[in-house]
Amino acid sequence: MKVELRLPAQAQPGEPPRPVVVDTNVALDLLIFSDPRTAPLRQLLAEGRLAWIATQVMRDELERVLAYPHIAERMDYYRVTAAQVLAAFDAQARLVDIAAKVAYVCKDADDQKFIDLAAAHQAILLSKDKAVICMRKRLLNMDAHVATALVLGEDPHRDGEHESPLADTAGIGPLKGAEVQAPSRMPPARR
């Protein structure tokens, strides 16, 4: 399922960086594959509007995944080494302590660390994992926003725009400076 988190195109004056937790698959998209869907994340990190937080366990997982044969093959294609990917991770992510477990348990135990960290820091959690995405309503109760991608919206203060940037288009309650958009129709079932 695709769930986009819409953030204002421009930062508000004095707005502090917002923490973001990036799961391993999204990290691969950002650091190796340059997936166009990660462009807003890349931009917000570069502008200092988002602060990528991670734990040593998350970095270790990325290092382990980089050794998978199908990932190594893709890195060869993109002419990037595991050392370069890890150096890029180290340059962009700030390592923090492992967060305490939250009351909400993910079906995929490997993803619990991302959920715990996002909840502890009231962060944005970017993941494409269905087990994480299905927890977005529960995590919103802890002021953590779960999405598959970020989208930069128009500045809500521009002339002609009257819709609140706090609008909730996914039916999951009020959001602080962002809105979540779920797809309007389901994709066809696979046979």
C-alpha positions as CSV (number, residue, x, y, z in Angstrom):
1,M,0.0,0.0,0.0
2,K,1.2,3.5,-0.9
3,V,0.9,6.1,1.9
4,E,2.4,9.5,1.2
5,L,3.1,12.0,3.9
6,R,2.7,15.5,2.6
7,L,5.0,18.1,4.1
8,P,5.1,21.9,3.4
9,A,7.3,22.8,0.5
10,Q,8.9,25.6,2.6
11,A,10.1,25.4,6.2
12,Q,8.5,27.7,8.8
13,P,10.9,30.2,10.3
14,G,12.7,28.7,13.2
15,E,11.3,25.2,12.5
16,P,13.6,22.6,14.2
17,P,14.6,19.5,12.2
18,R,12.1,16.8,12.4
19,P,13.5,13.3,13.2
20,V,13.0,10.6,10.5
21,V,13.6,6.9,10.8
22,V,14.3,5.2,7.5
23,D,13.9,1.4,7.2
24,T,16.5,-0.6,5.3
25,N,14.6,-0.9,2.1
26,V,14.0,2.8,1.9
27,A,17.7,3.4,2.8
28,L,18.7,1.2,-0.2
29,D,16.4,3.2,-2.4
30,L,18.0,6.5,-1.1
31,L,21.6,5.4,-0.9
32,I,22.0,3.1,-3.9
33,F,19.1,3.2,-6.3
34,S,18.4,6.9,-6.3
35,D,14.7,6.0,-6.5
36,P,12.8,9.2,-7.6
37,R,10.4,8.6,-4.7
38,T,13.3,9.4,-2.3
39,A,14.0,12.8,-3.9
40,P,11.9,14.7,-1.2
41,L,13.7,12.8,1.6
42,R,17.1,13.6,0.0
43,Q,16.1,17.3,-0.3
44,L,14.8,17.6,3.2
45,L,17.9,15.9,4.7
46,A,20.1,18.2,2.7
47,E,18.2,21.3,3.8
48,G,18.4,20.1,7.4
49,R,14.6,20.0,7.8
50,L,14.7,16.3,8.6
51,A,17.3,14.6,10.9
52,W,17.8,10.9,10.1
53,I,18.1,9.0,13.3
54,A,19.1,5.3,13.5
55,T,20.7,2.8,15.9
56,Q,23.8,0.7,15.6
57,V,21.5,-2.3,15.1
58,M,20.0,-0.6,12.1
59,R,23.4,0.2,10.6
60,D,24.4,-3.4,11.2
61,E,21.3,-4.6,9.4
62,L,22.1,-2.4,6.4
63,E,25.7,-3.7,6.3
64,R,24.4,-7.3,6.4
65,V,21.8,-6.6,3.6
66,L,24.5,-5.1,1.4
67,A,26.2,-8.5,1.3
68,Y,23.2,-10.2,-0.1
69,P,24.1,-11.5,-3.6
70,H,21.1,-9.7,-5.3
71,I,21.9,-6.4,-3.6
72,A,25.7,-6.8,-4.4
73,E,24.7,-7.3,-8.0
74,R,22.7,-4.1,-8.1
75,M,25.5,-2.2,-6.4
76,D,27.8,-3.4,-9.2
77,Y,25.3,-2.2,-11.7
78,Y,25.2,1.3,-10.0
79,R,29.0,1.2,-9.5
80,V,28.8,1.7,-5.8
81,T,30.5,-0.3,-3.1
82,A,29.2,-1.4,0.3
83,A,31.9,0.9,1.9
84,Q,30.5,3.9,-0.1
85,V,26.9,3.1,1.0
86,L,27.9,2.8,4.6
87,A,29.9,6.0,4.4
88,A,26.9,7.8,3.0
89,F,24.8,6.3,5.8
90,D,27.3,7.4,8.4
91,A,27.4,10.9,6.9
92,Q,23.6,11.4,7.0
93,A,22.3,9.4,9.9
94,R,22.9,10.2,13.6
95,L,23.2,7.1,15.8
96,V,21.1,7.2,18.9
97,D,20.4,4.7,21.7
98,I,18.0,1.8,21.1
99,A,14.5,2.8,22.1
100,A,12.4,1.1,24.6
101,K,9.8,-1.3,23.2
102,V,6.4,0.3,22.7
103,A,3.0,-1.4,23.4
104,Y,2.3,-1.9,19.7
105,V,4.0,-5.1,18.4
106,C,4.7,-5.5,14.8
107,K,4.0,-8.8,13.0
108,D,7.5,-8.7,11.7
109,A,9.9,-8.8,14.6
110,D,12.7,-7.4,12.4
111,D,10.8,-4.2,12.0
112,Q,10.0,-3.6,15.7
113,K,13.3,-1.6,16.1
114,F,12.1,1.0,13.6
115,I,8.7,1.3,15.2
116,D,10.2,1.7,18.7
117,L,12.6,4.4,17.6
118,A,10.0,6.4,15.6
119,A,7.6,6.3,18.6
120,A,10.3,7.2,21.1
121,H,11.3,10.3,19.0
122,Q,7.9,11.2,17.6
123,A,9.5,10.8,14.2
124,I,8.4,10.1,10.7
125,L,8.9,6.4,9.8
126,L,9.5,5.7,6.2
127,S,8.9,2.1,5.3
128,K,7.5,0.0,2.4
129,D,6.9,-3.0,4.7
130,K,3.2,-3.9,4.9
131,A,3.6,-5.0,8.6
132,V,4.8,-1.5,9.4
133,I,2.3,0.4,7.2
134,C,-0.7,-1.3,8.8
135,M,0.4,0.1,12.2
136,R,0.3,3.8,11.1
137,K,-3.0,4.6,12.9
138,R,-1.7,3.2,16.2
139,L,1.7,4.9,15.9
140,L,-0.1,8.2,15.2
141,N,-1.4,7.9,18.7
142,M,2.3,8.3,19.8
143,D,2.9,11.2,17.4
144,A,4.9,9.1,15.0
145,H,3.9,9.3,11.3
146,V,4.3,6.3,9.1
147,A,4.5,6.6,5.3
148,T,6.0,4.9,2.3
149,A,7.1,8.2,0.8
150,L,7.3,12.0,1.4
151,V,5.7,14.5,-0.9
152,L,6.5,18.2,-0.8
153,G,3.3,20.3,-1.0
154,E,2.6,23.8,-1.9
155,D,3.2,26.4,0.7
156,P,-0.2,26.7,2.5
157,H,0.3,30.4,3.0
158,R,0.4,31.2,-0.7
159,D,-2.5,33.3,-2.1
160,G,-5.4,31.3,-3.4
161,E,-4.9,28.3,-1.2
162,H,-7.3,28.0,1.7
163,E,-7.1,24.3,2.6
164,S,-5.4,23.7,5.9
165,P,-2.1,21.8,5.8
166,L,-3.4,19.9,8.8
167,A,-6.0,18.2,6.7
168,D,-6.2,14.5,7.3
169,T,-6.8,12.8,3.9
170,A,-6.3,9.2,5.2
171,G,-8.9,9.4,8.0
172,I,-6.4,8.9,10.8
173,G,-6.8,12.0,12.9
174,P,-5.2,15.5,13.1
175,L,-1.6,15.8,12.0
176,K,1.0,18.3,13.0
177,G,2.1,20.2,9.9
178,A,1.6,17.3,7.6
179,E,-1.1,15.2,5.9
180,V,-1.1,11.6,4.9
181,Q,-2.6,10.5,1.6
182,A,-3.6,7.0,1.0
183,P,-4.5,5.8,-2.5
184,S,-8.0,6.5,-3.7
185,R,-8.5,3.1,-5.2
186,M,-7.0,-0.3,-4.6
187,P,-4.8,-1.9,-7.2
188,P,-6.2,-4.9,-9.1
189,A,-5.8,-8.2,-7.3
190,R,-3.0,-10.5,-8.6
191,R,-4.0,-13.8,-9.9
